[in-house]
Amino acid sequence: MIRNIQTMIPGIATSDGAGVKLRRSLGGQQQVRLDPFLMLDEFSSNDPNDYVAGFPAHPHRGFETVTYMLEGHMLHEDHLGNQGNLKSGGVQWMTAGRGIIHSEMPQQVSGAMRGFQLWINLPAKEKMKPAGYQDIQVEDIPKVSLSNGGSVKVIAGAFEEDGKFTQGPVQGISTAPLFLDVHLPANAQFECPILKEQNAFLYVYEGDLEVGDPMRSAPKQAAIILGDGDRLKIKAGVMGAQLIVLAALPLHEPIVQYGPFVMNTRAEIEQAIADYQNNRFVVS
C-alpha cells in the first residue's frame, strides 16, 4: 500500500540559540508533532550574520537530538567534557537522557552553513538514562547509487532495493528510526519500503517532488506527513529533488514539554527545571 500525503506543515522562519536563523516545521507549535518526532529545524544561509553566534550552552533532558550537516563546520562541547567536530555530510546523534548541557558553535566566519536538527522523543523508561553520543563522519555513512542516476545516503535504519539491504550507522534505538537523504535527477521515480507500524514524513530541501498514488505535489521546506501504508513512492520534477525521509515507531505516551525538557508529567518537568537550576544535571 502506497503512502499518500496526509498533511503538510510549512516551515516557519524563526531563530534559536543566539539568533541563528532557521525554518521550523514540526514543533513550530507544541502540538504540531508526529510521534515520536518532536521538532525539525532546517538552517541554511550563506550569510554569517545568520549563524555565526551559534548555539551557546543550553540544557536538554528526555529526548534525542540529531544534527545532520549538509555544509559547514560546528564544534560541539558539553558539561561532561565531551567535544566533537561536526563537518559537511556528518551526523551527531545525541541522547540527552537524564541531562546534558551543551553548545554547538560554528567554526567558520564565512561560507554556507546548512543542515537539519531533528528531535526524537525517548520512551518513559529511557528518559533518565545517561547521556550519550554517536558522532558519525561522512565517510561512515553508506551511499547507495540508484539505477536512475540518483543516490540514497542511509543514516539510520536500513534501506532495501532489489532485495539488498544497506544498513545505516545508527542502529539499536527503541523507536527504530529510518533516516534517508535521497537525491533524484530530473523526472526520476523512487520507491522504498517503510514499515507499516512506523509514522513517516519527508522534507524537500531542493527541487520539486510528487508523492503517492495518485501523485500529489509536495512543496519545499515543509514537513510532508505521510498516511498509512508500507511503501513510499515519489517522483522528482524537472529540477530534480533532494529530500530527507524519516520514519520511526510511535511511543503512544503522554508528552509534557517545557522548552528543552520533554517528559511525561508536569512533576517530571518541574524536577528537570529544579535539577538544572541547582546544578544537579547528573554526570553520566
C-alpha positions in Angstrom: 0.0 0.0 0.0 1.5 3.3 -1.1 1.7 6.1 1.5 -0.1 9.3 0.4 0.3 12.8 1.7 -1.8 13.2 4.9 -1.0 16.8 5.8 1.7 19.4 5.2 3.3 21.6 7.8 5.2 24.5 6.3 8.5 25.6 7.8 8.1 28.9 9.6 11.0 31.3 9.7 12.3 31.8 13.2 15.5 31.9 15.2 17.1 29.9 18.0 20.2 29.8 20.1 21.9 33.2 20.0 20.0 34.3 16.9 20.6 31.5 14.3 18.0 31.9 11.6 16.2 28.7 10.6 12.9 27.2 9.5 10.9 25.1 11.9 8.2 22.8 10.6 7.5 20.0 13.2 7.4 21.6 16.6 6.6 25.1 15.3 3.7 24.8 17.8 4.0 22.2 20.6 1.0 20.2 19.4 2.3 20.0 15.8 4.3 16.8 16.2 4.4 13.3 14.7 5.0 10.8 17.4 7.9 10.2 18.2 9.3 13.2 16.2 9.1 16.4 18.3 10.8 19.0 16.1 12.5 19.6 12.7 14.6 22.7 12.0 16.3 23.5 8.7 19.1 26.0 8.8 20.5 27.3 5.6 22.4 30.5 4.9 25.5 31.9 3.1 25.4 35.0 5.4 27.5 34.5 8.5 25.3 37.0 10.3 22.5 34.4 10.2 24.6 31.7 12.0 27.9 32.9 13.5 26.5 33.4 17.0 25.6 29.7 17.1 24.0 27.8 20.0 25.8 28.7 23.3 25.5 26.3 26.3 21.9 25.1 26.9 20.3 22.1 28.6 18.3 19.1 27.4 16.5 16.2 29.1 14.3 13.4 27.9 14.9 13.0 24.2 17.4 12.7 21.4 18.8 15.4 19.1 20.0 14.6 15.6 22.1 17.2 13.8 22.8 16.5 10.1 25.3 18.9 8.4 24.9 19.3 4.7 27.5 22.1 4.6 29.6 23.8 7.3 31.5 23.1 10.4 30.2 23.1 14.0 32.1 22.3 17.3 30.1 20.5 20.0 31.1 20.7 23.7 29.3 19.7 26.8 29.5 19.8 30.6 30.7 16.2 30.8 33.9 17.2 28.9 32.9 15.7 25.5 33.9 17.5 22.4 33.4 16.8 18.7 33.6 18.4 15.3 30.5 18.1 13.0 31.5 18.8 9.4 29.9 18.7 6.0 28.0 15.4 5.5 28.4 14.3 9.1 25.8 13.5 11.7 25.7 13.8 15.5 23.1 11.6 17.2 22.9 12.8 20.8 20.9 11.1 23.5 20.2 13.8 26.2 18.8 11.2 28.6 18.7 12.5 32.2 20.6 15.6 31.3 23.1 17.4 29.2 24.3 21.0 29.0 26.0 21.5 25.6 26.9 24.1 23.0 27.1 23.9 19.2 29.2 26.7 17.8 30.2 27.5 14.1 33.8 27.1 13.3 33.6 29.3 10.3 33.1 33.1 9.7 32.1 32.8 6.0 30.6 30.4 3.5 27.5 28.2 3.7 26.1 26.7 6.9 23.3 24.3 6.0 21.7 21.3 7.7 19.0 20.0 9.9 18.3 19.4 13.6 15.7 16.8 14.5 14.3 16.0 18.0 13.1 12.4 18.6 11.3 11.5 21.8 12.6 8.8 24.2 10.3 6.3 25.8 9.5 6.9 29.5 11.7 4.1 30.6 14.7 5.7 28.9 14.3 9.4 29.7 16.6 9.2 32.7 19.4 7.1 31.2 22.9 8.5 30.9 23.6 10.9 28.1 25.5 9.6 25.1 26.6 10.4 21.6 27.2 8.9 18.2 29.5 11.2 16.1 29.3 9.9 12.5 31.7 11.2 9.9 30.6 11.5 6.2 32.8 8.5 5.2 30.9 6.3 7.6 27.5 6.9 6.1 26.8 4.4 3.2 25.7 5.9 -0.1 23.7 3.7 -2.5 23.8 4.6 -6.2 20.4 4.1 -7.9 19.9 2.8 -11.4 18.1 6.1 -12.3 21.2 8.2 -11.6 20.1 9.2 -8.1 21.5 8.2 -4.7 20.5 7.5 -1.1 22.5 8.1 2.0 21.5 5.8 4.8 21.9 7.5 8.1 19.7 5.3 10.3 17.8 2.1 9.8 18.0 0.0 6.7 17.4 0.8 3.0 16.2 -2.0 0.8 16.5 -2.1 -3.0 16.1 -5.2 -5.2 16.4 -7.4 -2.2 19.7 -5.9 -1.0 19.7 -4.2 2.4 22.1 -1.3 3.3 22.4 -0.6 7.0 23.0 2.9 8.3 25.5 3.5 11.1 22.7 4.3 13.6 21.1 1.2 15.0 19.7 -0.2 18.3 17.4 2.7 19.1 14.0 1.9 20.7 12.0 3.8 18.1 13.8 2.1 15.2 14.3 5.3 13.2 14.8 5.4 9.4 16.7 8.4 8.2 17.5 8.7 4.5 18.9 11.6 2.4 17.6 11.0 -1.2 18.9 12.8 -4.3 17.0 12.3 -7.6 17.7 13.6 -11.1 15.0 15.2 -13.2 11.8 13.2 -13.6 13.2 10.2 -11.7 11.0 7.9 -9.7 11.9 6.3 -6.4 10.2 3.7 -4.2 11.2 2.2 -0.9 9.6 0.2 1.8 8.6 1.8 5.2 7.3 -0.4 8.0 3.6 0.0 8.3 3.9 0.3 12.1 6.0 3.5 11.7 5.0 7.1 11.4 6.7 8.8 8.5 7.3 12.1 6.9 9.6 13.7 4.3 11.1 17.2 3.8 12.1 18.5 0.4 15.1 20.9 0.6 15.9 21.2 -3.1 13.9 20.9 -6.3 10.4 19.7 -6.7 8.6 16.5 -5.9 5.4 14.5 -6.3 4.3 11.9 -3.7 1.9 8.9 -3.6 -0.6 7.2 -5.8 -2.1 9.2 -7.4 0.8 11.6 -7.3 0.4 14.9 -5.4 2.8 17.8 -5.4 4.9 18.3 -2.2 6.2 21.8 -1.5 9.7 22.6 -0.5 10.6 23.4 3.1 7.6 21.7 4.7 7.2 18.5 6.7 5.1 16.3 4.5 3.3 13.9 6.8 2.5 10.5 5.2 -0.6 8.4 5.8 -0.8 4.7 6.4 0.9 2.2 4.1 4.1 0.2 3.7 5.8 1.9 0.8 6.9 5.3 -0.3 6.5 6.3 -3.9 7.8 9.6 -5.2 8.8 11.3 -8.5 11.2 14.3 -9.0 10.2 17.2 -11.1 12.2 18.8 -13.9 14.7 20.3 -11.5 15.3 17.0 -9.7 14.8 16.7 -6.0 16.7 16.4 -2.7 14.9 15.3 0.4 15.2 13.6 3.7 12.9 10.7 4.6 12.2 10.0 8.2 10.2 7.2 9.9 10.0 5.7 13.4 7.8 3.7 15.8 5.4 5.8 17.8 5.6 5.7 21.6 1.9 6.4 22.4 2.9 8.1 25.6 1.9 11.5 27.1 4.2 14.4 26.3 4.8 17.3 28.6 7.3 19.8 27.1 8.9 22.9 28.6 11.4 24.3 26.2 14.4 21.9 26.1 12.9 19.4 28.6 10.5 16.7 27.3 9.0 14.4 29.9 5.7 12.5 30.6 4.3 14.5 33.5 4.3 18.1 34.8 6.1 16.9 38.0 8.9 15.5 35.9 9.3 18.8 34.1 9.4 20.7 37.5 12.1 18.3 38.6 14.1 18.9 35.5 13.9 22.7 36.0 14.9 22.3 39.6 17.8 20.0 38.8 19.1 22.4 36.1 18.7 25.5 38.3 20.5 23.8 41.2 23.4 22.3 39.1 22.1 18.7 39.6 22.3 17.5 36.0 23.8 14.2 36.8 27.2 13.2 35.4 26.9 10.0 33.4 
